[in-house]
């Protein structure tokens, strides 16, 4: 048994954290599919414990269907949907919620065991505690998001969707970073401040671009302006301005898609500059330089996926790949930011 009083690393703890990070990646992908299939409002109640059990009889299915029939999504968009069609969207949302419950167990139970066995490095215990709390908060935010679509809307509020996704991505970053710390131990010295700043700015830009993508998804903006590089033949669409500043930022389809495009161009340019600078900075470790180039490669792939997804009209499989690509890019940016701290 490894005492956390004598060691600042634990590879079993690192493997656990990386495994939970992989589950969060799966959660984001399933969440994207749930959104793209319009399934997120099919379960109209939040039952953290009993909700883990799906309907087990025909009567139970009819009861769930009856609850769905009173919300605007059914009355305005899906009126006449059959029970079989309802089951199709229900299983997506149920699977998404079940995966969230499994992630909670996959984190909480090993956390308790590692604490009892004193295998978590002391400096990482508080971080794991914060992640456990954020995971619980994520469940509450998920319901806060769903509740926005049960009364006056036919879908969830885009800003709530962005909040839900952003917290999932922050948790993912913390899991990867803490896993790397657990695997390698504490840094013996710090790298030059300039490169830490560059790496953090790039990581923040990836997170911000993901938030802009969530606003596109939440407002269904990917289904319009399906030409590229122009938008219906114009650089700036005519209906760019919403009814208010907030509408322009979060709810207007033309503006949120344009903002996501601009963010992609800036991120793409930044990745090129960062990779070129890192490759020429011979005082940086070889691993850091390779990670910078890898981040550029993932950025290029993600840009291609984004354009293809848009021009194809957001088919399910491309939409899922594009969302997964965002998490992979976030992992590359996190690994680069972590590595440049260590000369």
C-alpha angles and dihedrals in degrees: 000000000000115000114220087214090067104031134053094195138059121179095193087057090048092052090050092051093047090050091053089047088055089052090051089052089053089047091054091049093049089045090054091050090048090054095045092050092049090240102128097095097046092099107057100186135061112225107160094191111021091036089073088078113076123214108294102189140039090253091053090051091050090051092053091046091051090055091051093049093067097057122090094247090066099037094046105030113014105033109150094028112155124234089249091055090047090053089055094060093036093060092053092054093041090051091049092052093043091053089052090054091048091051089053091053093042089057104035101046098049089041089059092046093049090048092051091048091045092232100132112093108249094238091057100048096085090048092054089049091053091050091051090053093046090051090057090046089052090062091053092047089050090058091043086055095048093047090060089068099047102077119023104008137060091219138023121283109269094226091054091049089051091050091050093049094043092056091049090053093047089053089049091053091049092049094050094044094047091045090055090049091050092049097047105026128228118328113258093212139002127252124232112301093232094066093045088055093048092050094047092049091052092047090049090049091054090051092047092049089051089053090052088051090053090055089052090051093044093053095040087238093148091073094066133056091033095171124094144242087006127048109232087333096310135097091223116027117237094238093051095125117075127207090274140005091266091049090051091050100043115008112032111095096211096049098043092051092048091049090051091050093049090048090052092052092049092046091048092051091045092051091053093050093044094049093047093049093045094049091053094045098093092181089067116091115262090243091057092051092049091049091052090054090045090053089053091050093051090047090055092048091048091050091052091048091049094052092045092048092050097045092046091054096252103291112196097250094049092045090053092048091050092052092046089049090058091057092047089051089049090052091052092048091048093050091049093048090049094047098049089061089068118066 
